Amino acid sequence: MRVVLGVAGGIAAYKAAHVIRRLRELDHSVKVVPTANALKFIGAPTLEALSGQTVTTDVFDEVDTVNHVRIGQEADLVIIAPATADLIAKIAAGRADDLLTASVLTTTAEVVVAPAMHTEMWLNPATVANIATLRSRGIHVLDPAVGRLTGPDSGPGRLPEPEDIVDFALSRQTDRTRPEQSSTETRPLSGRRIVISAGGTREALDPVRFLGNRSSGKQGIALAKAAHAAGSHVDLVAANIDSGLLSGLPAGITITPVESTLELQAAMHTAQTHADAIIMAAAVADYRPAEATDSKMKKSGDDGLTLRLVQNPDILRGLVDERGRQTRLGDQIIVGFAAETGDADTTALDYARAKFRRKGVDLLVFNDVSDDRAFGHDDTMVQIISSDDGEIAVGEEFVGSKDDVSQKVIAALSAQLTHVESTT
Ligand code: C5P
């Protein structure tokens, strides 16, 4: 395969050498196109020796071969590693003032961007907007790794490991070249974008205390892995999930950490704008303290403590309503979870049926938590509730690990997406 490797001018440019080496080991041809600044961090001779091809940066080099158009056109895959904030901004703006940006503009191949920059730059609203623009155009943007940066500082901004970049990029290319039949069989969500909320929200009482719940996030993580394995791009909105669990996720899943319900709501609405489907697996607090104090609450005598709580928004219902308001979101599939207990008058399943109607979702994953089996454990029992010609259809009881359940949910979701596609 002919891979074009773009290299931008950041300290991580030296890691491009490992990316080239890995691609060459896998027998791919690599045309390296650095920016002029990249060559201040890694020399052209190194890039030429490792790739076995000439290296130029300027559109006016090798003009006789119309380099600025040909390189992009001939590429089977474009990888940019590292991509700086500046290069990302240029691509978002459609600039073509050097060989790399011109090549990105002329290619029809899959483009995979691996950013590396300081945390402040990565979190700056300008970069956030540019990344969203790239993703909305189908460019695959990896999230940077979290860790030590150039100086003593650390945070999100490190270039992901070269092997992970190459593996991810090749998997995107495989999606594209795989024959239609087997692609839809093995990766039914290829080309889709699924947003998944996971974990449990925390509502601050003061700087050190919060009201929370026992959700570990394991179910949401398992869903993210299953959706990723089915070929989808996954945006995971992670409410207070242990970093050990998050670090086990495959490269390429976008993670947005949140704490409170209001933060989760904002993140979900942002992600909704470009989602084919949404799965609300997070355990969301229905109430939050009316006021959170800036300083730690002090003990005040023996009279106990009365907290006033106010109701949180129902995020799921809000997402369904937003879909109803926006015509272009009309085909979006929305999936909710319902952990229910029954009582003397009503079974847990009946409560779930009522919830399915009330929330307006396409699928509701119901689990009976009467025996306390769901939270934090490795296996669970679910039934998937859907709508069949206006009637509520309840799937069979399914018992399995959270991974098994996730496969089941992703299969049901894929079927719904296919159904929507074939009826529109
Ligand atoms: O109403 P209940 O909490 O049982 O509904 C569960 C479903 O609704 C889950 O999918 C959960 O993520 C979502 N939810 C929500 N916003 C809330 C409460 C629950 O989106 N405030």
Boltz pocket constraint, residues with backbone or C-beta under 6 A from the ligand:
constraints:
  - pocket:
      binder: B
      contacts: [[A, 280], [A, 281], [A, 282], [A, 283], [A, 284], [A, 285], [A, 286], [A, 312], [A, 313], [A, 314], [A, 315], [A, 316], [A, 317], [A, 335], [A, 336], [A, 337], [A, 338], [A, 339], [A, 355]]
      max_distance: 6.0
